[in-house]
Amino acid sequence: PPPMNVAVLTARADEFRLALELKPSSKLNVAFRNAGTAAGVSGWGVGPVLYGSVAEWIVQDRKGLRKFNNFERLLEQGRELNPDAPYDLPGAGALTYAYVGDTGERDQEA
């Protein structure tokens, strides 16, 4: 099966999605789509995107917790989409995730 799309956990406020949304034409989406095409995986790229909220913009210390909670939401979505996949048997077809962050927006706390 093709690899799963790259999920994005962002501190961007969902309430401002109209202005801050990661659109299909964004540099990030285009770069991932091009990488998939170059690797022979048509349609691969970014998605889903899990946003933060205005609350985390106001109380910056909550950003790490929001990203952690969004990662848990991502895991749950994976279980719902793939109910027969083993989640506790790495190497046995289990869905596995890697959290990759940077030094900003409290990624290290998540």
Phi and psi restraints in degrees (value plus and minus 20) as a CYANA .aco file:
   2 PRO   PHI     -87.9   -47.9
   2 PRO   PSI     135.7   175.7
   3 PRO   PHI     -85.8   -45.8
   3 PRO   PSI     132.3   172.3
   4 MET   PHI     -87.3   -47.3
   4 MET   PSI     131.7   171.7
   5 ASN   PHI     -84.0   -44.0
   5 ASN   PSI     139.2   179.2
   6 VAL   PHI    -102.3   -62.3
   6 VAL   PSI      99.5   139.5
   7 ALA   PHI    -102.0   -62.0
   7 ALA   PSI     126.9   166.9
   8 VAL   PHI    -140.1  -100.1
   8 VAL   PSI     105.5   145.5
   9 LEU   PHI    -126.0   -86.0
   9 LEU   PSI      89.1   129.1
  10 THR   PHI    -140.0  -100.0
  10 THR   PSI     131.7   171.7
  11 ALA   PHI    -102.0   -62.0
  11 ALA   PSI     -24.6    15.4
  12 ARG   PHI     -78.4   -38.4
  12 ARG   PSI     115.9   155.9
  13 ALA   PHI     -93.9   -53.9
  13 ALA   PSI     107.0   147.0
  14 ASP   PHI     -78.8   -38.8
  14 ASP   PSI     -52.1   -12.1
  15 GLU   PHI     -84.4   -44.4
  15 GLU   PSI     -41.3    -1.3
  16 PHE   PHI    -127.9   -87.9
  16 PHE   PSI       2.0    42.0
  17 ARG   PHI     -75.3   -35.3
  17 ARG   PSI     -56.3   -16.3
  18 LEU   PHI     -73.5   -33.5
  18 LEU   PSI     -58.9   -18.9
  19 ALA   PHI    -115.2   -75.2
  19 ALA   PSI     -46.3    -6.3
  20 LEU   PHI    -132.0   -92.0
  20 LEU   PSI     -17.4    22.6
  21 GLU   PHI     -79.9   -39.9
  21 GLU   PSI     121.9   161.9
  22 LEU   PHI     -99.9   -59.9
  22 LEU   PSI      74.3   114.3
  23 LYS   PHI     -99.5   -59.5
  23 LYS   PSI     139.2   179.2
  24 PRO   PHI     -74.8   -34.8
  24 PRO   PSI     -46.8    -6.8
  25 SER   PHI    -108.4   -68.4
  25 SER   PSI     -21.0    19.0
  26 SER   PHI     -85.4   -45.4
  26 SER   PSI     135.0   175.0
  27 LYS   PHI     -76.4   -36.4
  27 LYS   PSI     -60.8   -20.8
  28 LEU   PHI     -82.1   -42.1
  28 LEU   PSI     -70.2   -30.2
  29 ASN   PHI     -82.8   -42.8
  29 ASN   PSI     -62.9   -22.9
  30 VAL   PHI     -83.2   -43.2
  30 VAL   PSI     -63.3   -23.3
  31 ALA   PHI     -82.5   -42.5
  31 ALA   PSI     -64.6   -24.6
  32 PHE   PHI     -87.8   -47.8
  32 PHE   PSI     -61.0   -21.0
  33 ARG   PHI     -81.3   -41.3
  33 ARG   PSI     -63.2   -23.2
  34 ASN   PHI     -85.0   -45.0
  34 ASN   PSI     -58.5   -18.5
  35 ALA   PHI     -83.7   -43.7
  35 ALA   PSI     -61.2   -21.2
  36 GLY   PHI     -83.3   -43.3
  36 GLY   PSI     -64.3   -24.3
  37 THR   PHI     -82.0   -42.0
  37 THR   PSI     -64.0   -24.0
  38 ALA   PHI     -82.4   -42.4
  38 ALA   PSI     -50.3   -10.3
  39 ALA   PHI    -108.8   -68.8
  39 ALA   PSI     -18.3    21.7
  40 GLY   PHI      61.8   101.8
  40 GLY   PSI      -0.5    39.5
  41 VAL   PHI    -133.2   -93.2
  41 VAL   PSI      71.3   111.3
  42 SER   PHI     -86.9   -46.9
  42 SER   PSI     116.6   156.6
  43 GLY   PHI      63.3   103.3
  43 GLY   PSI     -17.9    22.1
  44 TRP   PHI    -101.4   -61.4
  44 TRP   PSI     127.9   167.9
  45 GLY   PHI     151.0   191.0
  45 GLY   PSI    -159.2  -119.2
  46 VAL   PHI    -116.5   -76.5
  46 VAL   PSI     118.7   158.7
  47 GLY   PHI     128.7   168.7
  47 GLY   PSI     118.8   158.8
  48 PRO   PHI    -100.4   -60.4
  48 PRO   PSI     147.8   187.8
  49 VAL   PHI    -135.6   -95.6
  49 VAL   PSI     103.1   143.1
  50 LEU   PHI    -129.7   -89.7
  50 LEU   PSI      98.0   138.0
  51 TYR   PHI    -112.6   -72.6
  51 TYR   PSI     145.6   185.6
  52 GLY   PHI    -110.9   -70.9
  52 GLY   PSI    -174.0  -134.0
  53 SER   PHI    -166.2  -126.2
  53 SER   PSI     150.3   190.3
  54 VAL   PHI     -79.4   -39.4
  54 VAL   PSI     -52.0   -12.0
  55 ALA   PHI     -76.0   -36.0
  55 ALA   PSI     -59.2   -19.2
  56 GLU   PHI     -95.3   -55.3
  56 GLU   PSI     -43.6    -3.6
  57 TRP   PHI     -91.7   -51.7
  57 TRP   PSI     -53.8   -13.8
  58 ILE   PHI     -98.6   -58.6
  58 ILE   PSI     -66.7   -26.7
  59 VAL   PHI    -131.1   -91.1
  59 VAL   PSI      68.7   108.7
  60 GLN   PHI     -76.4   -36.4
  60 GLN   PSI     -51.3   -11.3
  61 ASP   PHI     -84.9   -44.9
  61 ASP   PSI     -32.8     7.2
  62 ARG   PHI    -107.9   -67.9
  62 ARG   PSI     -27.8    12.2
  63 LYS   PHI     -82.5   -42.5
  63 LYS   PSI     -61.6   -21.6
  64 GLY   PHI     -82.5   -42.5
  64 GLY   PSI     -63.8   -23.8
  65 LEU   PHI     -83.7   -43.7
  65 LEU   PSI     -60.8   -20.8
  66 ARG   PHI     -81.5   -41.5
  66 ARG   PSI     -63.8   -23.8
  67 LYS   PHI     -85.4   -45.4
  67 LYS   PSI     -58.8   -18.8
  68 PHE   PHI     -81.5   -41.5
  68 PHE   PSI     -67.2   -27.2
  69 ASN   PHI     -82.4   -42.4
  69 ASN   PSI     -58.5   -18.5
  70 ASN   PHI     -86.9   -46.9
  70 ASN   PSI     -54.6   -14.6
  71 PHE   PHI     -84.1   -44.1
  71 PHE   PSI     -61.1   -21.1
  72 GLU   PHI     -82.4   -42.4
  72 GLU   PSI     -58.8   -18.8
  73 ARG   PHI     -81.8   -41.8
  73 ARG   PSI     -60.1   -20.1
  74 LEU   PHI     -81.9   -41.9
  74 LEU   PSI     -64.8   -24.8
  75 LEU   PHI     -79.9   -39.9
  75 LEU   PSI     -63.5   -23.5
  76 GLU   PHI     -83.9   -43.9
  76 GLU   PSI     -61.2   -21.2
  77 GLN   PHI     -80.4   -40.4
  77 GLN   PSI     -60.4   -20.4
  78 GLY   PHI     -82.6   -42.6
  78 GLY   PSI     -59.8   -19.8
  79 ARG   PHI     -86.1   -46.1
  79 ARG   PSI     -58.6   -18.6
  80 GLU   PHI     -88.8   -48.8
  80 GLU   PSI     -58.4   -18.4
  81 LEU   PHI     -96.2   -56.2
  81 LEU   PSI     -45.6    -5.6
  82 ASN   PHI    -152.2  -112.2
  82 ASN   PSI      45.2    85.2
  83 PRO   PHI     -83.2   -43.2
  83 PRO   PSI     -41.6    -1.6
  84 ASP   PHI    -113.4   -73.4
  84 ASP   PSI     -24.0    16.0
  85 ALA   PHI     -95.6   -55.6
  85 ALA   PSI     113.6   153.6
  86 PRO   PHI     -92.5   -52.5
  86 PRO   PSI     114.7   154.7
  87 TYR   PHI    -125.0   -85.0
  87 TYR   PSI     -22.4    17.6
  88 ASP   PHI    -143.9  -103.9
  88 ASP   PSI      -5.0    35.0
  89 LEU   PHI    -146.2  -106.2
  89 LEU   PSI      55.1    95.1
  90 PRO   PHI     -73.6   -33.6
  90 PRO   PSI     118.0   158.0
  91 GLY   PHI      66.9   106.9
  91 GLY   PSI     -25.9    14.1
  92 ALA   PHI    -130.5   -90.5
  92 ALA   PSI      14.5    54.5
  93 GLY   PHI      64.2   104.2
  93 GLY   PSI     -10.6    29.4
  94 ALA   PHI     -89.6   -49.6
  94 ALA   PSI     126.2   166.2
  95 LEU   PHI     -91.9   -51.9
  95 LEU   PSI     106.6   146.6
  96 THR   PHI    -144.2  -104.2
  96 THR   PSI     131.8   171.8
  97 TYR   PHI    -149.8  -109.8
  97 TYR   PSI     129.0   169.0
  98 ALA   PHI    -144.7  -104.7
  98 ALA   PSI     109.4   149.4
  99 TYR   PHI    -114.6   -74.6
  99 TYR   PSI      99.3   139.3
 100 VAL   PHI    -138.8   -98.8
 100 VAL   PSI     101.1   141.1
 101 GLY   PHI    -146.6  -106.6
 101 GLY   PSI    -196.8  -156.8
 102 ASP   PHI    -147.5  -107.5
 102 ASP   PSI    -181.0  -141.0
 103 THR   PHI    -115.0   -75.0
 103 THR   PSI     -15.9    24.1
 104 GLY   PHI    -131.2   -91.2
 104 GLY   PSI     147.6   187.6
 105 GLU   PHI      35.6    75.6
 105 GLU   PSI       9.5    49.5
 106 ARG   PHI      44.4    84.4
 106 ARG   PSI       7.5    47.5
 107 ASP   PHI     -79.6   -39.6
 107 ASP   PSI     -58.8   -18.8
 108 GLN   PHI     -83.6   -43.6
 108 GLN   PSI     -46.2    -6.2
 109 GLU   PHI     -98.0   -58.0
 109 GLU   PSI     -49.8    -9.8
